[in-house]
Amino acid sequence: MDELGSDSTASISIKVGKSDYDSKTSNTLDLAVIKHKITQISNINNGSDDAPWNLTVFNGALYFTAIKDPQTGYQKLYKYDGSKIKQISDVNTGGNDAPGNLKVFNGALYFNVFDSSWRDKLYRYNGNVIVQVSDVDSGGADNINYSTVFDGGLYFSAYNGVIGNKLYKYDGINPIAMVSDINPGSWDNIYNVTAGDGALYFDAYNPGNGGDKLYKYSAGTIVQVSNTNVGGGDSVAYLTEFNGDLYFAAVSSSQGYQKIYKYDGNNITQISNINVNGDDRPQCLTVLNGALYFSASFNTNGDTKLYKYDGNTITQVTDINSGHSDNVYNLIVFNGELYFSAYNSVVAGNKLYKYDGVGTIFQISNITGGDDQVSDMTVFNGSLYFSATNDSYNVYRKLYKFE
């Protein structure tokens, strides 16, 4: 395996809301040095694209979706045990499995793949064999999405060929059962299924209220929670539990733009209004050390920075590209610090960064010298794994490890 980026130095010292970043060493900057190692792990298609994604830890190994055949783009499920990569799935022999929605439940790995008839179904892998679990739309595609573990069951949205998209539950033993029927005889349009604060939350369509709303499922009962955009769709997204409350992005009827809201079990309160005359576009809500971090727009152009909410005040964290977008995405907590991808205008590319929660931001990756296209991060065996490009044309994505 190739070792890349060893002992590279890229660091900044910032104050909240103001950056002293510069891509080159300068005597005027308070520079901190970080030594690290980034190692390329996958090379399934030598000289071509692996496109690893869906990184999921199961039974002491890292599972992910990747391209098997670069000519067709067909994808299979792979396993990395810390030393070697092995192909796991071949449900659609000679075709595209396209594994998605990987989720660990009851000691097995669940995911949806295409069968030999190119129908999307839910499958289970116990470490030895792969078996089909769902057939919600008999003879058709189930279109499994948003798989989430809650209260001893695996919940997901699926398509019933007669009445459309609904919320379903599988307990690992009994037949799959439909949970939601908000719009009898028609589509519920289930999105963003998330467990939090002792309940299951999801976004669903309510024709009587003009669009999608936030719903709560608990003790066998479904109730509507949000109506932030009266007469229209709330556009609920990025549901995240923080300090015992549920935070999410939704559209405000008074402003017509997406902001961060809080639901405390009784009331909904608007939290963010960073872009007073436009859309905050809050994304990637992530909790670290008693604070909620997220990416949001600070102007009407949609340019984004990293922000922090401590329960009372929102403060800007990054300003990597002063006056311009940092393009902050892919937030994840690793070793008690916040890692994320962001844009570096000096090299005109996406890089991996970390924030120590105190005031220092480090650039971690510089794999290509240009756009690393860092994405799909997860923690496995004490290291941070992610997808990134390894070529100057920024098209060949491989699996990498940071330690």
C-alpha positions in Angstrom: 0.0 0.0 0.0 1.2 3.4 -0.9 1.9 5.9 1.9 1.0 9.4 1.1 1.3 12.8 2.8 3.6 11.5 5.5 4.9 14.2 7.9 3.2 17.0 5.9 2.6 20.3 7.7 -0.5 22.4 7.2 -1.9 24.3 10.1 -3.7 27.5 11.2 -4.4 29.3 14.4 -7.7 31.1 14.4 -10.1 33.1 16.5 -13.8 32.3 16.3 -15.2 34.2 13.3 -11.8 35.3 12.1 -9.1 33.2 10.4 -5.4 33.8 10.2 -5.1 31.1 7.6 -2.4 31.1 4.9 -1.4 28.2 2.8 2.3 28.9 3.2 4.5 29.3 6.2 4.6 32.9 7.3 6.4 34.5 10.2 3.3 36.6 10.9 1.2 33.5 11.7 1.0 31.4 14.8 1.7 28.1 13.2 1.1 24.7 14.8 2.7 21.6 13.4 0.9 18.3 13.1 2.6 15.1 12.0 0.4 12.5 10.5 0.2 9.7 8.0 -2.3 9.1 5.2 -2.2 5.7 3.6 -4.0 4.6 0.4 -5.9 1.4 1.3 -7.8 0.4 -1.9 -6.7 -0.1 -5.4 -9.4 -2.4 -6.7 -9.2 -0.9 -10.2 -5.6 0.0 -10.9 -5.4 3.2 -12.9 -9.1 3.8 -12.6 -11.9 4.7 -10.1 -12.8 2.6 -7.0 -15.4 5.1 -5.8 -15.7 3.7 -2.3 -18.7 4.8 -0.3 -21.2 3.5 2.3 -18.3 2.9 4.8 -19.7 0.8 7.6 -18.1 -1.1 10.5 -19.4 -4.6 11.1 -18.0 -7.6 13.0 -14.5 -6.2 13.3 -14.2 -5.2 9.6 -14.9 -2.2 7.4 -17.5 -2.8 4.7 -18.0 -0.5 1.7 -19.5 -0.2 -1.8 -17.0 0.1 -4.6 -16.8 -0.2 -8.4 -15.8 -3.7 -9.6 -15.8 -3.0 -13.3 -14.7 0.5 -14.3 -15.9 -0.1 -17.9 -19.5 -0.5 -16.7 -19.4 1.2 -13.3 -21.0 -1.9 -11.7 -20.6 -1.9 -7.9 -20.3 -4.6 -5.4 -20.0 -4.9 -1.6 -16.4 -5.2 -0.3 -14.8 -5.9 3.1 -11.5 -4.6 4.5 -10.3 -6.5 7.6 -7.3 -4.3 8.3 -4.9 -6.0 6.0 -6.7 -7.1 2.8 -9.8 -6.2 0.7 -12.3 -9.0 -0.3 -15.4 -8.8 -2.5 -18.5 -9.9 -0.5 -21.5 -9.5 -2.7 -22.4 -10.8 -6.2 -26.2 -11.0 -6.0 -26.7 -9.7 -9.5 -24.1 -11.9 -11.1 -22.4 -10.1 -14.0 -24.4 -7.0 -13.2 -24.7 -4.2 -10.8 -25.4 -4.9 -7.1 -25.2 -1.2 -6.2 -25.3 -1.9 -2.5 -26.8 0.9 -0.4 -28.1 1.8 3.0 -25.7 -0.3 5.0 -26.9 -0.8 8.5 -25.9 -3.1 11.4 -28.8 -4.7 13.2 -29.1 -7.7 15.5 -25.6 -9.0 14.7 -26.0 -8.8 10.9 -25.3 -6.3 8.1 -28.4 -5.2 6.2 -28.2 -3.4 2.8 -30.3 -3.1 -0.4 -29.0 -4.4 -3.7 -30.3 -5.2 -7.2 -31.1 -8.8 -7.8 -30.6 -10.6 -11.2 -33.8 -9.0 -12.4 -32.5 -5.5 -11.5 -35.0 -5.2 -8.7 -33.9 -3.4 -5.5 -34.5 -5.5 -2.4 -33.3 -5.6 1.3 -30.6 -8.3 2.0 -28.9 -9.5 5.2 -25.3 -10.7 5.6 -24.3 -12.6 8.8 -20.6 -12.8 8.0 -21.0 -15.9 5.9 -24.0 -15.8 3.6 -26.2 -13.2 2.0 -30.0 -13.8 2.0 -32.9 -11.7 0.8 -35.1 -10.2 3.5 -37.7 -7.9 1.7 -40.2 -8.3 -1.1 -42.5 -5.3 -0.3 -43.3 -4.8 -4.0 -43.6 -8.3 -5.3 -42.2 -8.5 -8.8 -40.9 -5.0 -8.6 -38.3 -2.8 -6.9 -38.7 -2.1 -3.1 -36.6 1.1 -3.3 -35.3 0.7 0.2 -34.0 3.9 1.9 -33.1 5.5 5.2 -32.5 2.3 7.2 -32.5 3.1 10.9 -32.3 0.9 14.1 -34.9 1.8 16.7 -36.6 0.0 19.6 -35.5 -3.5 18.6 -36.4 -3.1 14.9 -34.9 -2.0 11.6 -37.0 0.8 10.1 -36.8 2.0 6.5 -38.8 3.5 3.7 -39.9 1.2 0.9 -42.1 1.2 -2.1 -45.3 -0.8 -2.3 -46.5 -1.1 -5.9 -50.1 -0.5 -4.9 -50.0 2.4 -2.5 -46.5 3.9 -2.9 -43.8 4.8 -0.4 -44.4 4.0 3.3 -42.4 3.4 6.5 -41.7 -0.3 7.3 -40.3 -2.3 10.2 -38.4 -5.6 10.3 -37.7 -7.2 13.7 -35.3 -9.8 12.4 -37.8 -12.7 12.7 -41.3 -11.8 11.7 -42.5 -10.6 8.2 -41.9 -7.0 7.4 -44.7 -4.8 8.6 -45.9 -1.4 7.4 -45.8 1.3 10.0 -47.0 4.5 8.4 -50.1 5.1 6.4 -50.4 8.9 6.7 -52.0 9.2 3.3 -54.2 6.1 2.9 -54.0 4.6 -0.6 -51.3 7.0 -1.6 -47.6 7.9 -1.1 -46.3 9.0 2.4 -42.9 10.0 0.8 -40.8 9.0 3.8 -37.4 10.7 4.2 -34.7 11.3 6.8 -35.7 8.5 9.2 -33.8 9.2 12.5 -33.9 7.7 16.0 -33.5 10.2 18.8 -34.8 11.1 22.3 -36.7 7.8 22.7 -38.7 8.1 19.5 -38.4 7.7 15.7 -38.6 10.8 13.6 -39.1 11.2 9.9 -40.1 13.6 7.2 -43.4 12.7 5.3 -45.9 14.3 3.0 -49.1 15.8 4.4 -51.3 17.0 1.5 -53.6 18.8 4.0 -50.8 21.0 5.1 -49.3 21.8 1.7 -46.2 19.5 1.8 -43.7 17.6 3.8 -43.7 17.8 7.6 -41.8 16.3 10.5 -43.4 13.3 12.2 -42.8 11.3 15.4 -43.4 7.6 15.9 -43.5 6.3 19.5 -45.4 3.6 21.3 -47.2 2.6 18.1 -48.5 6.1 17.4 -47.5 8.6 14.7 -48.1 12.3 15.3 -47.1 15.4 13.2 -44.5 17.5 14.9 -43.6 20.4 12.6 -45.4 23.1 10.7 -42.7 25.7 10.3 -43.8 26.6 6.8 -47.5 27.0 7.1 -49.3 26.1 3.9 -46.2 24.7 2.3 -43.5 22.1 2.7 -41.2 22.3 5.7 -38.2 20.6 3.8 -37.1 18.9 7.0 -33.5 17.6 7.0 -30.4 16.8 9.1 -32.3 15.5 12.2 -29.8 15.4 15.1 -30.2 14.9 18.9 -28.4 17.5 21.0 -28.7 18.2 24.7 -31.9 16.0 24.9 -33.7 17.9 22.1 -34.1 17.3 18.4 -32.4 19.8 16.1 -33.2 19.9 12.4 -33.2 22.1 9.3 -36.5 23.4 8.0 -38.1 26.2 6.1 -39.5 29.2 7.9 -42.9 30.5 6.7 -42.1 34.0 8.0 -38.9 34.2 6.0 -39.3 31.5 3.3 -35.8 30.2 4.0 -34.3 27.1 5.7 -33.1 27.6 9.2 -32.1 25.4 12.2 -35.0 24.5 14.6 -35.2 22.8 17.9 -38.0 20.5 19.1 -38.0 19.9 22.9 -40.8 17.3 22.9 -43.5 20.0 23.1 -42.5 23.1 21.2 -40.5 24.1 18.1 -38.1 27.0 18.3 -36.1 28.7 15.5 -32.4 28.6 16.5 -30.4 30.1 13.5 -30.8 33.2 11.4 -27.2 33.6 10.2 -28.2 34.8 6.7 -30.9 37.4 7.7 -31.9 38.1 4.1 -31.5 34.5 2.8 -31.2 30.8 3.3 -29.0 29.5 6.1 -28.8 26.2 4.3 -27.7 24.4 7.5 -26.2 21.0 6.8 -24.2 18.2 8.5 -25.3 18.8 12.1 -22.8 17.1 14.4 -22.3 17.1 18.2 -18.9 17.4 19.8 -18.0 18.3 23.4 -21.4 19.9 24.4 -21.8 21.9 21.2 -23.6 21.5 17.9 -21.5 22.1 14.8 -22.9 22.6 11.3 -22.2 24.1 7.9 -24.3 27.1 6.9 -24.5 29.9 4.4 -23.5 33.4 5.4 -24.6 35.3 2.3 -27.2 35.1 -0.5 -24.7 33.4 -2.8 -24.9 30.2 -0.7 -21.2 30.5 0.5 -20.7 28.4 3.6 -18.6 28.4 6.8 -18.4 26.1 9.8 -20.5 27.3 12.8 -20.9 26.2 16.4 -23.9 26.4 18.7 -23.3 26.0 22.4 -27.0 26.0 23.4 -27.1 29.8 23.6 -25.0 31.4 21.0 -24.0 30.6 17.4 -20.4 31.5 16.5 -18.4 31.2 13.2 -15.6 28.7 13.5 -13.9 28.7 10.0 -12.8 31.3 7.6 -10.4 29.4 5.5 -11.2 31.5 2.4 -11.8 35.0 3.7 -14.9 36.5 2.2 -15.6 33.4 0.2 -17.1 29.9 0.7 -15.2 27.3 2.8 -17.6 24.6 1.4 -17.6 22.7 4.7 -19.1 19.2 4.5 -18.7 15.6 5.8 -18.4 16.5 9.5 -17.3 13.6 11.8 -15.9 13.3 15.4 -12.6 11.4 15.7 -10.3 11.2 18.7 -12.3 14.0 20.4 -11.9 16.4 17.5 -14.0 17.5 14.6 -12.9 16.5 11.1 -14.5 17.8 7.9 -13.8 18.5 4.3 -13.4 22.1 3.1 -12.3 24.1 0.1 -8.8 25.6 -0.1 -8.8 28.5 -2.6 -5.0 28.5 -2.8 -4.8 25.1 -4.4 -8.4 25.3 -5.8 -9.5 22.0 -4.2 -11.2 20.2 -1.4 -9.0 19.0 1.6 -9.5 17.2 4.9 -9.3 19.5 7.9 -9.7 19.1 11.7 -10.8 21.4 14.4 -9.5 20.8 18.0 -12.5 22.5 19.6 -10.4 25.2 21.1 -9.3 27.5 18.3 -6.9 25.7 16.0 -7.8 24.3 12.5 -5.3 22.0 10.7 -5.3 21.0 7.1 -4.8 17.3 7.1 -4.8 16.0 3.5 -2.9 17.1 0.4 -3.0 13.9 -1.6 -3.1 15.4 -5.0 -1.8 19.0 -4.6 -5.2 20.0 -6.0 -8.7 18.7 -5.3 -8.7 15.7 -2.9 -12.5 15.3 -3.0 -12.6 14.0 0.5 -15.9 12.3 1.4 -17.6 9.3 3.1 -15.6 9.3 6.4 -15.9 6.8 9.2 -13.8 5.6 12.2 -12.5 2.0 12.2 -9.8 0.4 14.4 -8.7 3.7 15.8 -8.1 5.4 12.4 -10.2 7.7 10.2 -11.1 6.2 6.8 -12.4 8.2 3.9 -12.7 8.4 0.1 -10.5 10.7 -1.9 -8.9 11.1 -5.3 -5.4 10.0 -6.0 -4.8 11.6 -9.4 -4.2 15.0 -10.8 -7.4 14.8 -12.9 -9.5 14.3 -9.7 -11.5 11.4 -11.1 -10.0 8.2 -9.5 -11.3 7.8 -6.0 -9.7 5.4 -3.5 -10.1 4.4 0.1 -7.6 6.1 2.5 -6.7 5.9 6.1 -5.6 8.7 8.4 -3.8 7.8 11.6 
